[in-house]
Every structure is written in structure tokens, then in C-alpha cells.
Amino acid sequence: MSAGAKRPTEHGLTLVALVPLGFLAVFFVWPVVAILRLGLREGGVLDTLATAEVWRLVGFTVAQAAAATAIAIVAGLPVAFLLARTKLPGLGLVRVIILVPFVLPSVVVGLAFRGLMPDGGVFAIVLANAFFNVAVVARTVGGLWAHLDRRAEDAARALGASRARTFTSVTLPALAPAIGSAASVVFLFCATSFGVVLILGGARLRTLETEIYLRTVELLDLSGAAALSLLQLGAVVAALSVGAVARRRRETALRLRGKAESARMPAGGEWWVVALAFAVVAALLVPVVTLVARSLEGGLDGYRALTGVGYAGSLDISGFDAARNSLAAATDATLIAVTLGTMASVVLVSLARNRVRYVEVIDTMFMLPLGVSAVTVGFGYLITLDLLPGDLRTSSALVPLAQALVVTPLVIRIMLPVLRSIDERLRQAAATLGAGPWRVWREVDVPMAGRSLGTAAAFGFVVALGEFGATSFLARPDTATLPVAIARLISRPGELNNQMAYAACTLLVVVTVAVVAVVERVRVPVGEF
């Protein structure tokens, strides 16, 4: 009876798992393997890996990513506290502000930081990458922090612990799963950063990502690019495996209390944390203000020019048409990614109860798209997808599919810690009362993780809206998105093109702010996740 009762659940779980795994196989594994095989066929891979230059690239890639991740975590934790644990006016605006950097195309952020730091260099690269990712830390950690029961902290304070001791001994261990999830995502984003390193590093500073692009696009050195892609893939798998082990050891069964009131007015030393959080938010506005100021240097000429195609026909479509393409592709990509990410998260949580040894392997597989060069994936699509019915290479659906591949791991990283933290006794109680597995998931998991699902959807949309790497290879001239149009304008001569590029970037910021503001208004009451 027990085995018979479990069998339908296992069959249903298998069917659910096949959907995201099938998507990953077709739109990630197949194209990447194809481009690597093409490069390996030409030989020279071992010679490339044996050079000292390659290992200098590896060292710089890891060092700048680790430094940027550390800064993003340090800066993001006070903001997470502000959003999750305080009741202050204007928090909805704070949520909107911290999401704006996350959507900006990397090439434009690179230009903004070059305006602030004309000489560029390592410090500028690290700060720019951290600028991108403060929102990941604040939202991911804040989503879990808002659900923590304050009574454990209050008890520690009553026993004489200082606020700092209470944070390090009680709060920080409870937040470790979310911090680990955020750190793994941020590190991968920083390690594969493209536009920022290209603009601020110039010819002096290169990472694996920019070197893969150089060898693939400009030098046509597919064997060298394949060698670096293999190296990058191996490093990503190693980093994800270490992170998974750390999460498994440190995760504890956190009891999420959906109706618990965890937000309140700051008291005592908490005001210093609030002040630090607002200082971080103000710092995030500096590059954005720089972009807006640059867009207005020529008055409104750049904005008026968005109705056209730029100086000497630099674009094939108007700037406003590119904006519409961005909104349509980002919407489709978000729907796909949220569906796949939710399915994958449910599978990973369910497997954790019975087949722990498989969980981290599957989890790592879903995270791999974050660490593989967008250049590799984009070229892989062009040499493989003609074999599918309809030849997707010429389809407008290819852009949202590629964007969904990037967004899905982020959805999983946001959803998984929350789903794992739900008290298993709630599920057992529902099952005891006669609820089947799917009803337990619908009645227990979904309501308690619903806030995180909304956060994941918002993140997914803004990430897709600003995605540049893969989209730059796959978008046709008549389906170019706004980030692709901005990059093309910047690469063309003419002051009007520069004005259009910064005006288009400002338009992208305005659209993002509007969308996030609507999400914040209809999502949940301010201060909750």
C-alpha cells in the first residue's frame, strides 16, 4: 500500500522533472557541446591551456569576481535588513531603486563607470560588477530574513547578548542558505561579466569571457575559444559543487511563519544599519544619475532621435521599436523561466526527502547556464538549431528562449531556499488530514513561497529586459532589443548616436522603474516578501 501510494507521486515527479531538464538539454547542453566539438576538432586545445597567459586570465577572472562578490554581500546585507525588518516610509521606492542597476546593459554600465573613473582599471571593474549585483543579495537574503522568527533574537538579547553577538550567533547562521545562494549567483555573474570588463579593462585587463569573445569573433580561433570554454565550464562546476556542499551543511530547518510580524520601527543601534543601507542606495544612484545627465547633454535631441534610426542609418529599426521588442521578449522569457524554475525547485525539494545524493547534481546542472560564455551558447545555437523543426535560428522565439535560459537559474536560486525552509511538519500534517502530494504542494508550499515567486518573476523580467550577451548574437536587425540597439549606437561614429544611446539607456531605466513599481504596488504590502 505504501509503495503503491508512492508510485504515482514518483511518476508525477519524473514528468515534472523532464520539462526543465529537456529544456536544458536542447537549449544549453546540445549547443554548447556542438561548439566545443567544433573547436576540439581543430586541435590545439592542450597547447592553449599550457600557456601562462591563460592562467593569468584565470587568476584575474577569479580574483575580480571574488572581490566584487564580497563587496556586493557587504553592501547588500544592510539593504536586506532595511527591506525585511523595518517599517519606514519609502521602502517601496528603495525596492525599485536597487533593481534598476540589475537591468542596465553591461556595456552602458561600463561607460557610466568610465565617466566616473576615466582610467578604468581593476577597482573600477570590481565596483561596476558589485553595482550590478547588490539587488541579488538584498532580495534573496531579504526574502528569507523577512520570515525569520524574531523570538530567537529577542531571547538572545534577554540573556545579555549584544546586538552584534545576536546577529553573528543567531541571525547570520539562519540566513546562511540565502547568503550562499546569493553569493553563488553573484560570483557567476561577475566571473562571466562581459561589457564591464571590455569597457573598463581595455586591452590591458581581460577575463575568460572577453578572451572567448575575442578568439571567437575577431580571431576566429575556435580551438582556443573551445579550450577556454572548457576551462570556464570546469571552474563553474567546481564552484557550484563547493557552494552546494556548503549549503547542505549549513541549511537548517527554518520555521516560516507566514503571518508573523517581523518588520518594525528600528531601535537603538539598528538605526546605524538603516543609515548604512540608505548610503548604499544613494551610491547605487550615482551611475544612474550619470547616465541621465549624459542623455541630457544635448538637450532632448537624443530622445527625439529615438523615433529614427540614428546617424547615417546606424539602426535598422527605431529606438522605440527596439524598446517594444525588449518588452515582448522579456515577458515571454519570464513566463518560460518562472514555469521551468518552479518545476525545477519542486523537483529538487521533493528529491531532497528521498534521494539526497542526486539533488546537488541536478541543482548544479540547472546553474550551469550562468557560468558558460554567452558567446559559446549563441554560436552553438547558430550551428545546431537548424536541425529542429522550423529552423529556430530565423525565428523571433529564439531570443526569449535564450533569455529564459539565463533567467531560470536565478528563479531557482530565489525559490529553493524558501521552499526548503518550510517546516516539514506542515506538509506531514496536511498529508495526515488526507491531502494528496499535489494538494499538499498547492495548499502549503505555494502560499508560503508565493512572495518569493513574485520576487523571482520581477527579477526574471528585469534580467531578461537587460540581457545583452546571447541576445546580441541572436537578434535579427528587425528584432533588435534595446540593449542591442544601445551597443550598436555606441559602436557607430557620430555624436547623435551617442546621445541616442544614452537616451535609450534612460528609457530602459524608466521602463524598468515603471514595471517594478507596478509589481511592488500589486504584489504584497510594503515591507514583506
Secondary structure, 3 states (H helix, E strand, C coil): CHHHHHHHHHHHHHHHHHHHHHHHHHHHHHHHHHHHHHHHHCCCHHHHHCCHHHHHHHHHHHHHHHHHHHHHHHHHHHHHHHHHHECCCCHHHHHHHHHHHHHCCHHHHHHHHHHHCCCCCHHHHHHHHHHHHHHHHHHHHHHHHCCCCCHHHHHHHHCCCCHHHHHHHHHHHHHHHHHHHHHHHHHHHHHCCCHHHHHHHCCCCCCHHHHHHHHHHHCCCHHHHHHHHHHHHHHHHHHHHHHHHHHHHHCCCCCCCCCCCCCECCCCCHHHHHHHHHHHHHHHHHHHHHHHHHHCCCCCHHHHHCCCCCCCCCCCCCHHHHHHHHHHHHHHHHHHHHHHHHHHHHHHHHHHHHCHHHHHHHHHHHHHHHCCCHHHHHHHHHHHHHHCCCCHHHCCCHHHHHHHHHHHHHHHHHHHHHHHHCCHHHHHHHHHCCCCHHHHHHHHHHHHHHHHHHHHHHHHHHHHHHCCHHHHHHCCHHHCCHHHHHHHHHHCCCHHHHHHHHHHHHHHHHHHHHHHHHHHHHHCCCCCC
